[in-house]
């Protein structure tokens, strides 16, 4: 009988969520303090001091470590020479996708945070309230909205042109706060502030060049202007197509967000990464992206950029620099 030897493919890199935090002090310090209290309780024959640290440590860091151990065991990211594979058995319930997802690097066109996709679609749904689009809808392309839900083409095209510049409170907050900080710092007149804010919400031509022209009479530091670019990038959604086909059940997401622990859901979408082809028909949802260690997170982005250098990162420069470890 012939013996067949199976050779491990060394060209495949496997990444898993980290069990312990990057800053080990967050894990070790509570344990050290707990042990000191327990030792003191033993010396004083104080049962409360013996038992209480065990209860506290079971909650923190015990519970976070337990959940990250689950993620480590049931989530796997494989970086193959030609494609990315994500196997996830504990993905978030409002994202409907296969446990096993993959996308070829050659197909990869956009990389963005899940929050950007959700916020854009919620903004679109808010404008289309009158058409009562079901929350389970996953196709928000113009053709589908017009044919299935009776949305006028002109209304959808206005949304595309505005590209979120008719801002919701959620998307406007960061820009307005940063504008106020800069205006206060450089003593910008009230008239100029109001003109900027009016243009921000009403002018479809509002962009960074417009701001440069308005601020021309003030000596605004380049770093402050750069920070404003980052905030503007969050709302500049000129590229709409990849977001219009989604695997997110928006109704379920909104229900979860409005519950008692909704902040946890919001944090989860800030941690999720979406890798998409040009028109959004092929996507990979990696909802536990930021559960990777910093080293693996940087490696993941490094591989994506090296194997598909044309991929566009639809995020702020600050977010991208963080992903690159710079």
PyMOL commands that set and color helices and strands:
alter all, ss='L'
color gray80, all
select helices_A, chain A and resi 25-44+47-59+62-74+114-127+129-131+142-149+153-162+169-185+190-202+208-217+222-235+241-243+250-257+262-271+289-291+294-307+317-324
alter helices_A, ss='H'
color red, helices_A
select strands_A, chain A and resi 13-15+75-79+83-88+100-104+110-113+273-276+283-286+312-313
alter strands_A, ss='S'
color yellow, strands_A
deselect
rebuild
show_as cartoon
